[in-house]
Amino acid sequence: MNAVTRHWSAVRDALDNERVRSRSVLRTEETDFLPAALEVVERPVSPTARATAWVLLGLLVVALLWLFPAGSTSSPRRRASWSPPTTSS
């Protein structure tokens, strides 16, 4: 339980740091007159790119959950093979 608590506090700290950093990031209008190299470094990340990354990550998780369904056995289920009906006389 100690490891979970430690990781959870690390995630909270990272989110707090991201929130503080996002307040100090320059807006797009403020970066328009910077030299080219600084403009690339200081320009905020496009929200479309972040949304696309989250959608792709979600699709990857869904694909992995579909590939490995919960409660499945390690070997695939075998179908019963078809056999012709027997006639009794």
C-alpha positions, 0 to 999 in steps of 0.5 A: 500500500505504501508504493501506491500512496507514493505513486499517487503523491507523485502523480498529484505533484506532477499535476500541480507542477503542470498547472503552475507551468501552464499559467506561466506559458506565453500565449500565442499572441505573445510569441508572434514577435519572438525570434524564430528559435524562441518562438518554437520553444515558447509557443504552447502546445496545440490543444488539437495535438493533445486531444489527438494524442489522448484519443489515440491512447484511448483507442490503444487501451480499448484495443488491448482490452479487446485483445485480452478480455478479462477472465479469459484463459490462456488458451483459446476456446476450441469449437466442437468439431462437426460430425455427421449424424449417426443413423440407428437401424 
